[in-house]
Amino acid sequence: MAGAGGGGCPAGGNDLQWCFSQVKGAVDEDVAEADVISTVEFSHSGDLLATGDKGGRVVIFQREQEVPILKPMDLMVEASPRRVFANAHTYHINSISVNSDHETYLSADDLRINLWHLEITDRSFNIVDIKPANMEELTEVITAAEFHPHQCNVLVYSSSKGTIRLCDMRSSALCDRHSKFFEEPEDPSSRSFFSEIISSVSDVKFSHSGRYMMTRDYLSVKVWDLNMESRPVETHQVHEYLRSKLCSLYENDCIFDKFECCWNGSDSAIMTGSYNNFFRMFDRTTWRDVTLEASRENSKPRASLKPRRVCAGGKRKKDEVSVDSLDFSKKILHTAWHPVENIIAVAATNNLYIFQDKAN
């Protein structure tokens, strides 16, 4: 089953109408690398929203039920690290996931996944190690990892070869041997120079129910049933119109962009980003999808978001955007969905946009 790749109706419930709520961040055209948002996530209750940037700063927003009143006062908040977990990774950490036991968490880099206890900072247990004896024989790297939301012994990690491995820590202390191996067979007729690059999984997320997991590769989002390893149960095309542009996307390095994905609170809809500050939503119940845009031009309070459509070729209709006019420097890599309500957070370079259901 494959989702459509164009416009459609708003997803995430009974034909929601999304509207602008807030935007945080400077309007500057010249954005410093340190100001680029690198992660965004709601707390389990949804009352807090945290963002991190490439400068190493974390900003936490708290939801206020009443209209805030401006009062002059001295800044009294100062953050300091409670614990520092060090000296366990040789490469950049790409994932951190807290376990459902609330005592342990994992951290993953390109070649290893380590298990930590929250109270022990000076040592960790290596549970996955794919580093070959000879680095010249390296054929794949770990791209993302996450603990199961309910089963504290189960974790999953994805690779640059487009595969996903599910591991059970009860079977072995070192999870070099996976319990399940998820991979979709490649269609030989569509193989090209870029096949391996675009099949690399950039993100993997368990559903809240724990029955499904979602993976994002360069062109699509796939939903997998944990009981079926041979193929995904859903494939949603995010921006299929870019397939003809892969050569130029390779030359400007955009083909290596790491897009993340997220579920809504009921697992009935999914969201992920694209270029031109577009982001996509897919309703898993109605099979409708929509493309929306994070833009300051439409940032009036409660202004409705109009669905956007991309014209891949031929005659362009009114309100359609030509694929040749897309701005690839504007990209939505990180998104988050409130765990209970229809409120979403979208990171666009150094700006954080918050949208909500108009009826909210």
C-alpha positions in Angstrom: 0.0 0.0 0.0 1.5 3.3 -1.0 0.5 6.8 -0.1 0.0 9.6 -2.6 2.7 12.1 -3.1 1.0 15.4 -3.8 -1.5 17.6 -1.9 -4.8 16.3 -0.5 -6.7 17.0 2.7 -5.2 17.8 6.1 -4.3 14.7 8.0 -4.3 13.7 11.7 -7.9 13.3 12.4 -11.3 14.3 10.9 -9.9 16.6 8.2 -8.2 19.0 10.6 -7.7 22.7 9.7 -4.2 23.6 10.9 -3.4 27.2 11.8 -0.4 29.3 12.9 0.2 29.6 16.7 3.7 30.9 17.4 7.2 31.2 15.9 10.4 31.5 17.9 13.8 32.6 16.6 15.4 35.5 14.7 14.4 36.7 11.3 18.1 37.1 10.1 18.9 35.9 6.6 22.5 35.1 7.6 22.1 32.3 10.1 25.0 31.2 12.2 25.6 27.4 12.2 25.5 27.4 16.0 21.9 28.7 15.8 20.5 25.9 13.6 18.0 23.8 15.5 19.2 20.1 15.7 16.4 18.5 17.7 12.8 19.2 19.0 10.6 17.2 21.3 7.6 17.4 23.6 7.7 16.1 27.1 5.4 13.0 27.9 2.7 15.3 29.3 3.0 17.8 26.4 3.4 20.7 28.8 7.0 21.2 27.9 8.7 21.6 24.5 12.5 21.4 24.2 14.8 22.4 21.4 18.5 21.9 21.0 20.8 23.7 18.6 24.2 23.0 17.0 25.8 25.5 19.5 25.0 23.0 22.3 22.2 25.0 23.8 18.9 23.6 25.0 15.8 25.8 25.3 12.7 24.6 27.1 9.3 26.2 26.6 6.5 25.8 29.1 2.9 26.0 28.1 0.9 28.6 30.0 -2.9 28.2 30.3 -3.5 32.0 30.9 -2.4 35.1 28.9 1.1 35.9 30.1 1.7 39.4 31.7 5.0 41.1 31.1 6.7 42.0 34.4 10.3 43.5 34.5 12.5 41.2 36.6 16.1 39.9 36.8 16.9 36.7 35.0 17.3 34.1 37.6 17.4 30.8 35.7 20.7 29.1 35.3 21.2 25.6 34.0 24.0 23.4 35.1 24.6 19.7 34.2 23.6 17.3 36.9 25.6 14.4 35.4 28.1 14.1 32.6 28.3 10.7 30.9 31.7 10.7 29.1 34.3 8.7 27.3 32.1 6.0 25.7 31.9 7.1 22.0 34.6 7.5 19.4 32.2 8.9 16.8 29.4 11.4 16.8 26.3 10.3 18.8 23.3 10.1 16.6 20.7 8.8 19.0 19.7 8.8 22.7 16.7 6.8 24.0 15.5 6.5 27.5 14.2 3.0 28.5 10.7 2.4 29.7 12.2 1.1 33.0 13.2 4.7 33.7 16.6 3.5 35.0 18.6 3.0 31.8 19.1 4.6 28.4 21.0 3.9 25.2 23.4 6.1 23.2 24.4 5.2 19.6 27.0 6.3 17.2 28.0 5.1 13.7 29.4 1.8 15.0 28.3 1.2 18.6 25.3 1.3 20.9 26.0 1.6 24.6 23.6 1.0 27.5 23.9 3.4 30.5 22.4 3.4 34.0 21.1 6.9 34.9 23.0 6.9 38.2 26.3 5.6 36.9 28.3 8.1 34.8 31.7 6.6 34.5 30.9 3.3 32.7 28.5 1.9 30.2 27.8 -1.5 28.7 28.4 -2.0 24.9 25.4 -3.9 23.6 25.9 -3.5 19.8 29.3 -3.3 18.0 29.4 -3.5 14.2 33.0 -2.3 13.8 34.9 -4.7 11.6 38.4 -5.8 12.5 39.7 -4.0 9.4 38.0 -0.6 8.9 38.5 -1.0 5.1 35.8 -3.7 5.3 33.2 -1.3 6.7 30.1 -1.5 4.6 27.4 0.1 6.8 26.9 2.4 9.8 24.2 2.7 12.5 22.0 5.7 11.7 19.4 5.7 14.5 18.3 3.6 17.6 15.4 3.6 20.0 14.0 1.5 22.9 10.6 -0.1 22.7 8.0 2.1 24.5 6.8 -0.7 26.8 9.2 -3.7 26.6 12.4 -2.6 28.4 14.4 -5.5 26.9 13.7 -4.6 23.2 15.4 -2.0 21.1 15.7 -1.3 17.4 18.4 0.2 15.3 18.6 1.2 11.6 21.5 1.2 9.1 22.8 3.1 6.1 21.9 0.0 4.0 18.2 0.5 4.6 17.8 -2.3 7.1 16.3 -2.4 10.6 17.4 -4.8 13.3 15.3 -5.5 16.4 17.3 -6.8 19.4 16.2 -8.6 22.6 18.6 -8.0 25.5 17.2 -11.1 27.3 18.7 -13.4 24.7 22.3 -12.1 24.9 24.2 -9.3 26.7 25.8 -8.4 23.4 23.1 -7.9 20.8 25.3 -8.7 17.8 22.7 -11.2 16.7 19.4 -9.6 16.1 16.0 -11.2 16.9 14.3 -9.7 13.8 15.6 -8.3 10.6 13.4 -5.9 8.6 14.3 -5.2 4.9 12.2 -4.5 1.8 13.5 -6.2 -1.3 14.8 -3.8 -3.9 13.1 -3.6 -7.3 15.9 -4.4 -9.8 14.3 -2.3 -12.5 14.6 0.9 -10.4 18.2 0.4 -9.3 20.5 3.3 -10.0 23.7 4.9 -8.8 21.8 6.6 -6.0 19.8 3.5 -4.8 22.0 2.8 -1.8 22.2 6.4 -0.7 18.4 7.1 -0.8 17.6 3.8 0.9 19.7 4.7 4.0 17.3 5.0 7.0 17.7 8.4 8.6 15.2 7.8 11.5 13.3 5.0 13.2 10.4 5.5 15.7 8.2 3.0 17.5 4.5 3.8 17.6 3.1 4.7 21.0 1.2 1.4 21.0 4.5 -0.5 20.4 3.1 -2.6 17.6 4.5 -0.7 14.7 7.6 1.2 13.8 8.2 3.9 11.3 11.3 4.5 9.2 12.3 7.5 7.1 14.6 7.2 4.1 15.4 10.0 1.6 12.2 9.8 -0.5 9.6 8.0 1.7 8.2 7.0 5.1 7.5 3.4 5.8 5.4 1.8 8.5 6.4 -1.7 9.6 4.4 -4.3 11.7 6.8 -5.8 14.2 5.3 -9.2 13.3 6.2 -8.9 9.6 9.8 -8.5 8.6 9.6 -9.1 4.8 8.1 -5.7 3.8 6.4 -2.6 5.3 2.7 -2.5 5.7 2.6 1.1 4.5 4.8 3.3 2.2 4.1 7.0 2.0 6.0 9.0 -0.7 7.2 12.3 0.8 8.7 14.0 -2.3 8.8 11.5 -5.2 9.1 14.5 -7.5 12.7 14.8 -6.4 13.7 11.4 -8.0 14.5 13.2 -11.3 16.7 15.7 -9.4 18.9 13.2 -7.5 22.0 14.0 -9.6 21.9 17.7 -8.6 20.9 16.8 -5.0 24.0 14.6 -4.9 26.2 17.4 -6.2 25.0 19.9 -3.5 25.1 17.2 -0.8 21.4 17.5 0.0 20.9 13.8 -0.8 22.7 13.1 2.6 20.2 15.2 4.6 18.8 13.3 7.6 15.0 13.8 7.8 13.3 12.7 11.0 9.6 11.5 11.4 7.0 11.4 14.2 3.7 9.9 15.1 0.6 11.7 16.5 -0.6 10.7 19.9 -3.0 8.0 18.6 -0.7 6.6 16.0 -3.3 7.5 13.3 -1.1 10.0 11.5 2.5 10.6 10.8 4.6 13.7 10.0 7.9 14.4 8.4 9.8 17.2 6.7 10.8 18.2 3.2 12.5 21.1 1.3 11.3 24.6 0.8 10.2 24.6 4.4 7.5 22.1 3.5 6.4 19.4 5.8 4.1 16.4 5.1 1.3 14.7 7.0 -0.2 11.3 6.2 -3.5 10.1 7.7 -3.2 6.3 8.1 -7.0 5.9 8.4 -8.3 7.9 5.4 -5.1 7.6 3.3 -5.2 11.3 2.7 -2.0 13.4 2.8 -1.1 17.1 2.8 1.8 19.3 2.2 2.1 22.4 4.5 4.6 25.2 4.7 6.4 26.8 7.7 6.6 30.5 6.7 6.7 33.8 8.4 4.6 35.2 5.5 1.7 33.3 7.0 2.4 34.0 10.6 -0.6 35.9 11.7 -2.3 34.5 14.8 -4.7 31.6 13.9 -4.0 32.1 10.2 -5.0 28.9 8.4 -2.3 26.9 6.6 -3.1 26.4 2.9 -2.1 23.1 1.4 0.8 23.4 -1.0 1.3 21.4 -4.2 4.5 20.8 -6.2 4.4 20.5 -10.0 6.9 18.0 -11.2 6.6 18.8 -14.8 4.3 19.9 -17.6 1.9 22.9 -17.3 1.9 24.4 -13.8 -1.5 25.0 -12.3 -2.4 28.1 -10.2 -1.0 27.9 -6.6 1.3 25.1 -7.6 5.1 25.3 -6.9 7.5 24.3 -9.6 10.0 21.6 -8.5 12.7 23.8 -10.2 11.9 26.7 -7.9 12.2 24.8 -4.6 14.7 26.2 -2.1 16.9 23.3 -1.0 18.6 25.5 1.7 15.3 25.7 3.5 14.6 22.2 5.0 12.4 20.7 7.7 14.6 18.0 9.3 13.0 17.9 12.8 9.3 17.8 13.8 7.4 16.9 16.9 3.7 16.1 17.6 2.1 16.8 21.0 1.4 13.5 22.7 -2.3 14.2 23.4 -3.5 17.3 21.4 -3.2 18.4 17.7 -0.3 20.7 18.3 2.9 20.3 16.3 6.3 21.9 16.4 8.4 22.3 13.3 12.1 23.3 13.2 13.0 25.4 10.1 16.7 26.2 10.3 16.9 28.6 13.3 13.2 29.1 13.7 10.7 27.0 15.7 7.1 27.1 14.3 4.2 25.9 16.4 0.9 25.1 14.7 -2.4 23.8 16.1 -5.8 22.5 15.1 -8.0 25.6 14.5 -10.6 24.1 16.8 -8.1 23.8 19.6 
